[in-house]
Amino acid sequence: MIAPFFRWGRLLLCSAPLIALLAGCDGDKPSPPPPKVSPYAKAAWSDLPATGDQDLISGFNAWRSACARLAKDPIWAAPCSTAATVPESAEPIRTFLSAQLDVYSLRSAKNSAQGLITGYYEPVYPGSLERSEHTHVPVYGIPDDMIVVALDSLYPELKGKRLRGRLEGRVLKPYDDAATIRSQGVNAPVLAWLSDPMDLQFLQIQGSGRIQLDDGRQLRVGYSDQNGHPYRPVGRWLVEQGQLKREEVSMGKIREWAQANPERVPELLASNPSYVFFTQNPDSNEGPRGSLNVPLTAGYSVAIDRKVIPLGSLLWLSTTRPDGSPVTRPVAAQDTGGAIAGEVRADLFWGTGAEAGELAGNMKQQGQIWMLWPKGVALPNAQ
């Protein structure tokens, strides 16, 4: 999943000679870095904010829905086996949780329990299976000439890192950025055609969606891969250009700006070099499938930074909706996203359609997250 506009990453490359040079010429060694703060602070069940029975049951069921996928996971195999026998009732669920799992408060690198909670959804946009005067924005599948290299096959310390590019002779070159793909096209199947380039941008940010066809059918598409370029939020570009204030950035405000400034939309889109390629998903009434390849549950599935929280984990979330009303419930870590980075960071899936989109697009809330971790299992080795 590629999620909202609020996080970005960068890679810093250092060399020993440069560090020595910066340290000076008097032979003094540079000061050692401060000790790394663990993102996992042991907590008690009584530290968790209370939730209602229905939220407890729904969150537990959302997590349990992935147990078929987690049956061979050494972390979750035993808890999932036991969870299969737990009735859909609040008290048995509370008994199971306290007997099987320990509680850890997630902490930032600055040892803060507060973090950013955003939202995402499955949009529905009008489109066609054929190119026309009104539908001329392609939704691409995987390019035939894109090569993906899993770097951890050679360097285990780069677990989860992939290199994407194109062969030119015997040299692997970076794949085209988004602006080049939009202007020159790409050697890839076209799954559908949209009428608005901003629809495609938001579809890429959300990572999945439905395309409403003229005959009443809906084509479901989901994230398949990405061009290897870093994700840069278009909302941040608008802030840097003085077009929006930071606190104003939302999907609605970005779309309003695009509608008022159509001549600058290519410039806006070019500020984000990342480009997402899609696959067609089966038509069903289930939620879209996240990175764990299970249907997401509206209000109870979240995207997380898997460097901190393993996929499949059960979390306890305390945050608010944009109107300030509380959201306190167990949620299932079933998805990831390029913009979701950090220890206390989650993107809450709100469902399908315009109403879910309004809620997701305005959600930039403070919140806390607790990880419910199997007793006797070593904590993740956070990177």
Legacy VTK file of the C-alpha trace (Angstrom):
# vtk DataFile Version 3.0
C-alpha trace
ASCII
DATASET POLYDATA
POINTS 383 float
0.000 0.000 0.000
1.057 3.589 -0.734
-0.532 5.762 1.921
-1.115 9.513 2.682
1.126 12.489 2.370
2.924 12.801 5.680
6.136 10.747 5.793
9.169 10.405 3.582
12.519 8.685 3.808
16.074 9.379 2.807
19.284 7.406 2.587
22.455 8.776 4.150
25.733 7.272 2.969
28.813 7.765 5.121
32.438 6.760 4.801
35.086 6.186 7.468
37.610 8.675 5.938
34.982 11.411 5.917
34.065 10.749 9.535
37.765 10.916 10.481
38.165 14.176 8.599
35.178 15.744 10.327
36.476 14.610 13.697
39.474 16.916 13.357
43.216 16.410 13.335
43.995 16.169 17.036
43.472 12.409 17.210
40.399 12.630 19.436
37.795 10.024 18.733
34.298 11.249 17.897
31.732 10.997 20.663
29.848 7.713 20.608
26.247 7.919 19.430
23.582 7.950 22.151
22.192 4.533 23.006
19.269 3.477 20.852
15.900 3.637 22.570
13.961 0.387 22.287
10.602 0.893 20.570
9.054 -1.685 22.925
8.343 -0.603 26.527
6.810 -3.312 28.732
3.363 -2.358 29.980
0.503 -3.911 31.932
-2.945 -4.839 30.668
-4.323 -2.264 33.085
-2.385 0.437 31.174
-4.567 -0.020 28.102
-7.412 2.478 27.652
-10.796 0.789 27.877
-12.756 -0.197 24.787
-16.328 -1.339 24.263
-17.283 -4.967 23.814
-18.221 -4.569 20.153
-14.920 -2.899 19.263
-13.100 -5.645 21.151
-14.922 -8.399 19.246
-14.543 -6.688 15.858
-10.838 -6.004 16.330
-10.186 -9.559 17.519
-12.100 -11.011 14.552
-10.148 -8.784 12.133
-6.887 -10.156 13.545
-8.180 -13.744 13.632
-9.231 -13.519 9.970
-5.536 -13.709 9.023
-4.773 -16.794 11.103
-5.021 -19.093 8.097
-2.151 -17.103 6.582
-0.237 -17.127 9.881
-0.613 -20.845 10.628
3.047 -21.543 9.809
4.421 -18.322 11.294
6.519 -19.265 14.351
5.344 -16.109 16.111
1.614 -16.573 15.654
1.053 -20.286 15.014
0.313 -21.183 18.650
-1.874 -18.134 19.500
-3.800 -18.570 16.251
-4.422 -22.233 16.978
-5.925 -21.338 20.349
-7.810 -18.329 18.947
-9.766 -20.616 16.616
-11.664 -22.011 19.637
-12.500 -18.641 21.252
-16.227 -17.714 21.101
-17.256 -14.353 19.634
-17.921 -12.893 23.057
-16.083 -10.188 24.982
-15.164 -12.104 28.141
-13.641 -15.175 26.422
-11.701 -12.832 24.155
-10.351 -10.850 27.126
-9.359 -14.106 28.812
-7.564 -15.302 25.686
-5.689 -12.028 25.213
-4.435 -11.777 28.788
-3.422 -15.466 28.873
-1.625 -15.511 25.510
-0.175 -12.046 25.023
1.994 -9.458 26.744
1.580 -5.711 26.319
4.273 -3.364 24.990
3.887 0.377 24.539
5.461 1.489 21.273
7.922 4.364 21.705
9.578 6.704 19.226
13.334 7.208 18.965
12.838 10.132 21.380
11.038 7.795 23.801
7.666 9.391 23.155
4.505 7.294 23.259
2.724 9.728 20.930
2.762 9.257 17.180
0.914 9.993 13.951
-2.255 8.119 12.975
-3.593 8.707 9.469
-6.265 6.975 7.407
-6.699 5.366 4.014
-9.557 3.824 2.041
-10.588 2.096 -1.176
-11.668 4.802 -3.645
-14.156 4.381 -6.482
-13.366 6.343 -9.650
-15.170 6.464 -13.020
-13.317 4.845 -15.899
-13.412 2.589 -18.918
-11.766 -0.499 -20.367
-11.180 1.447 -23.588
-9.336 4.682 -24.221
-11.570 7.547 -25.283
-11.646 11.319 -25.433
-12.798 11.396 -21.809
-10.882 8.402 -20.449
-7.238 8.845 -21.400
-5.271 8.255 -18.164
-3.885 4.687 -18.148
-3.833 2.414 -15.095
-0.757 0.304 -15.801
0.048 -3.243 -14.803
3.622 -4.446 -14.264
5.986 -3.289 -17.054
7.411 -6.117 -19.153
10.932 -4.663 -18.957
11.136 -3.887 -15.227
13.583 -6.028 -13.259
13.239 -6.438 -9.490
16.251 -7.515 -7.400
15.746 -8.646 -3.795
18.885 -7.230 -2.174
18.679 -9.450 0.905
19.461 -12.439 -1.300
23.038 -11.099 -1.284
23.046 -8.846 1.758
20.902 -10.171 4.640
21.178 -6.830 6.445
19.071 -5.340 3.640
16.066 -7.504 4.446
12.961 -6.265 2.653
14.920 -3.921 0.348
14.467 -4.243 -3.406
16.129 -2.646 -6.392
14.026 -1.924 -9.487
15.411 -1.053 -12.874
15.765 -1.785 -16.561
18.606 -3.487 -18.399
20.505 -1.379 -20.915
22.959 -3.787 -22.453
24.465 -5.511 -19.408
23.912 -2.556 -17.064
20.915 -2.257 -14.738
19.715 1.357 -14.857
17.078 2.978 -12.622
13.553 2.607 -13.941
11.728 5.664 -15.294
10.366 8.160 -12.812
6.674 9.050 -12.720
6.976 12.144 -14.928
8.705 10.124 -17.670
6.119 7.352 -17.454
3.275 9.858 -17.760
4.814 11.691 -20.728
6.314 8.764 -22.663
4.250 5.787 -21.566
5.654 2.425 -20.544
5.797 -1.102 -21.931
3.045 -2.476 -19.715
-0.531 -3.761 -20.003
-3.258 -1.181 -19.427
-5.870 -2.454 -16.970
-8.258 0.468 -17.409
-8.481 4.133 -18.319
-9.414 7.009 -15.983
-10.530 10.519 -16.863
-8.624 12.525 -14.237
-4.864 12.296 -13.542
-5.559 13.208 -9.901
-7.747 10.085 -9.614
-4.731 8.016 -10.634
-2.486 9.833 -8.155
-4.886 9.166 -5.285
-5.374 5.573 -6.450
-1.600 5.126 -6.233
-1.479 6.714 -2.783
-4.260 4.484 -1.450
-2.788 1.392 -3.095
-6.093 -0.135 -4.206
-9.453 0.925 -5.545
-12.417 0.263 -7.782
-13.051 1.614 -11.258
-16.698 2.250 -12.022
-17.477 1.192 -15.600
-20.313 2.531 -17.746
-22.127 -0.823 -17.740
-22.453 -0.766 -13.939
-19.605 -3.174 -13.206
-16.691 -2.288 -10.976
-13.130 -3.320 -11.753
-11.073 -3.891 -8.595
-7.358 -3.133 -8.769
-4.644 -3.432 -6.146
-0.972 -2.590 -5.660
1.384 -4.887 -7.548
4.740 -3.077 -7.615
6.420 0.302 -7.803
9.053 1.931 -10.022
11.727 2.102 -7.310
11.757 5.880 -6.930
11.122 7.439 -3.500
7.631 8.542 -2.575
7.410 12.319 -2.120
4.074 13.703 -0.880
2.358 16.034 -3.341
0.859 17.790 -0.321
4.331 18.718 0.861
5.098 20.237 -2.550
2.010 22.443 -2.242
3.217 23.601 1.168
6.702 24.340 -0.188
5.134 26.315 -3.047
3.105 28.378 -0.598
-0.148 27.051 -2.047
-1.362 25.413 1.175
-0.489 25.655 4.848
0.850 22.484 6.407
-2.185 22.099 8.666
-4.514 22.449 5.646
-3.124 19.485 3.702
-5.760 16.853 3.009
-6.949 14.890 0.001
-9.889 17.264 -0.378
-7.714 20.384 -0.327
-5.249 18.889 -2.809
-8.068 18.031 -5.214
-9.576 21.512 -4.836
-6.217 23.065 -5.698
-5.838 20.795 -8.741
-9.299 21.713 -10.027
-8.526 25.415 -9.609
-5.062 25.122 -11.211
-5.315 22.529 -14.014
-2.334 24.002 -15.867
-0.070 23.236 -12.868
-1.245 19.666 -12.268
1.654 18.164 -14.314
4.083 20.148 -12.150
2.356 18.929 -9.000
2.460 15.294 -10.113
6.096 15.561 -11.226
7.060 16.451 -7.646
6.433 12.788 -6.712
8.766 10.495 -8.728
7.164 7.313 -7.351
4.780 5.416 -9.623
2.620 2.436 -8.667
1.680 -0.438 -10.963
-1.498 -2.414 -10.342
-2.999 -5.849 -10.750
-6.648 -6.743 -11.299
-8.244 -8.304 -8.229
-11.242 -10.662 -8.141
-14.629 -9.015 -7.789
-16.046 -9.645 -4.312
-17.752 -7.946 -1.387
-14.629 -8.346 0.750
-12.341 -5.474 1.556
-9.221 -4.956 -0.559
-6.294 -7.222 0.250
-3.341 -5.702 2.046
0.299 -6.748 2.204
-0.633 -9.829 4.240
-2.930 -10.893 1.356
-6.048 -11.029 3.497
-9.117 -8.779 3.074
-8.864 -5.615 5.132
-11.579 -4.898 7.704
-12.937 -1.348 7.719
-12.040 0.374 10.978
-9.949 -2.522 12.304
-7.074 -3.097 9.841
-3.999 -0.875 9.816
-0.915 -0.358 7.704
2.301 -0.204 9.712
6.076 0.034 9.370
7.063 -3.615 9.208
10.596 -2.758 10.356
9.001 -2.161 13.769
5.770 -4.173 13.760
5.654 -7.575 12.038
2.739 -8.136 9.689
0.014 -10.132 11.408
0.511 -8.484 14.783
-2.371 -7.544 17.052
-2.243 -3.930 18.246
-4.201 -1.716 20.607
-4.878 1.726 19.152
-5.908 4.908 20.965
-6.541 7.958 18.785
-9.378 10.192 17.575
-11.362 10.804 14.427
-10.903 14.198 12.736
-13.952 15.468 14.678
-12.249 14.574 17.963
-14.365 11.545 18.854
-12.294 8.730 20.378
-11.108 5.612 18.561
-9.905 3.014 21.078
-9.813 -0.601 19.941
-7.674 -3.598 18.979
-6.563 -3.473 15.344
-4.759 -5.902 13.049
-1.451 -5.055 11.335
-2.315 -6.350 7.860
-0.845 -3.819 5.462
2.185 -1.622 4.776
2.838 1.555 2.819
5.746 3.590 1.505
4.627 6.620 3.517
4.134 4.678 6.750
7.440 4.923 8.593
8.212 5.156 12.283
7.757 3.389 15.566
4.464 4.983 16.657
2.841 5.160 13.238
-0.277 3.586 11.740
-2.651 4.136 8.838
-6.207 3.055 9.662
-8.293 1.554 6.856
-11.767 3.125 6.805
-13.536 1.197 4.025
-14.769 1.882 0.487
-16.256 4.929 -1.211
-16.674 8.658 -0.721
-17.703 8.645 2.947
-14.685 6.546 3.922
-12.534 8.776 1.734
-13.701 11.926 3.502
-12.804 10.416 6.859
-9.463 9.013 5.698
-8.445 12.157 3.840
-8.882 14.387 6.891
-7.259 12.078 9.423
-3.931 13.359 10.784
-4.311 12.552 14.459
-2.042 12.025 17.426
-2.305 8.606 19.009
-0.716 5.785 20.960
-0.138 2.179 19.962
0.447 -0.884 22.107
1.707 -4.134 20.605
0.157 -7.335 21.980
2.937 -9.889 21.661
2.896 -13.674 22.309
4.229 -14.657 25.709
7.644 -16.311 25.594
8.425 -15.148 22.051
11.435 -12.886 21.500
10.574 -9.318 20.561
11.198 -8.221 16.974
14.667 -6.995 16.104
13.622 -3.480 15.111
15.848 -1.985 12.395
LINES 1 384
383 0 1 2 3 4 5 6 7 8 9 10 11 12 13 14 15 16 17 18 19 20 21 22 23 24 25 26 27 28 29 30 31 32 33 34 35 36 37 38 39 40 41 42 43 44 45 46 47 48 49 50 51 52 53 54 55 56 57 58 59 60 61 62 63 64 65 66 67 68 69 70 71 72 73 74 75 76 77 78 79 80 81 82 83 84 85 86 87 88 89 90 91 92 93 94 95 96 97 98 99 100 101 102 103 104 105 106 107 108 109 110 111 112 113 114 115 116 117 118 119 120 121 122 123 124 125 126 127 128 129 130 131 132 133 134 135 136 137 138 139 140 141 142 143 144 145 146 147 148 149 150 151 152 153 154 155 156 157 158 159 160 161 162 163 164 165 166 167 168 169 170 171 172 173 174 175 176 177 178 179 180 181 182 183 184 185 186 187 188 189 190 191 192 193 194 195 196 197 198 199 200 201 202 203 204 205 206 207 208 209 210 211 212 213 214 215 216 217 218 219 220 221 222 223 224 225 226 227 228 229 230 231 232 233 234 235 236 237 238 239 240 241 242 243 244 245 246 247 248 249 250 251 252 253 254 255 256 257 258 259 260 261 262 263 264 265 266 267 268 269 270 271 272 273 274 275 276 277 278 279 280 281 282 283 284 285 286 287 288 289 290 291 292 293 294 295 296 297 298 299 300 301 302 303 304 305 306 307 308 309 310 311 312 313 314 315 316 317 318 319 320 321 322 323 324 325 326 327 328 329 330 331 332 333 334 335 336 337 338 339 340 341 342 343 344 345 346 347 348 349 350 351 352 353 354 355 356 357 358 359 360 361 362 363 364 365 366 367 368 369 370 371 372 373 374 375 376 377 378 379 380 381 382
